[in-house]
Amino acid sequence: MRSRFGPGSGLIGFALGFLLMFGTVSTGCGRTIGQDLPAGLMSFPIAIDLSVDEDAEGEPKYLYVTSSNFALQWNSGNVQSYDLDKVLEAIQTGCTGAGVDNSCLQADFEGDLNEPACICDPINDDNCTPIPPDRCSVVPANLRFRDPGAALRLIPVEGLIRGEVSIGSFSDGMGVSTDGRRIYVPVRSDSNLTFIDVDEEGQLSCGGAFGQPHTCTSTYRTGSAELVNP
């Protein structure tokens, strides 16, 4: 195993701030012990890694994130695969350069900060507040938020997540195999190593169909030597 995540790509590092800030955005849900972490959400993201698969420019195509569910709000953690091209495109078109109209930042404003009337150009409009890099977040298009938390703008993106699987709570790291076809996650609640298969499209499988959200089966959560190293 090896980690390919490092300071080599400034653009990818820039993207991570917008994407992982999403882990702090609230859906307004309360404590829901007994339910798996819903598809599309993060809960205490603890580790990240980049895919071996690269685009035409030699940059990693996918970002893998594992959520630890540290507060035990849910019955599981998860591993997600994000399409980095979609993340970067959303940042460039929705986050950088745009601002929020000052009227939408008033305490009595009850609308949506993503409404067209709230979007403005801070360079040419004195009543426009620029959005700091840590106040704009890229999110899956299917999610709906009651409270955007610290975000001044949420950018919904179709197809943002290429694959997603549920694992045990308290994941404690992540590694990708040298050929890029497996992700390894140490999970403290299982006292073992969970492994997840990855295809060239960034989709995940650990006992279910590639590209379909599912819970990793016991075979993938026991980490037996014969299966981890086929």
Buried (B, 14 or more C-beta within 10 A) or exposed (E): EEEBBEEEBEEBEBBBBBBBBBBBBEBEEEEEEEEBBBBBBBBBBBBBBBBBBBEEEEBBBBBBBBBBBBEBBBBBBBBBBBBBBBBBBBBEEBBEEBBBBBEBEEEEEEEBBBEEEBBBEBEEEEEBBBBEEEBBBBBBEEBEBEEBBEBBBBBBBEEBBBBBBBBBBBBEBBBBBEEBBBBBBBBEBBEBBBBBBBBEBBBBBBBBEBBEBBBBEEEBBBBEEEEBEE
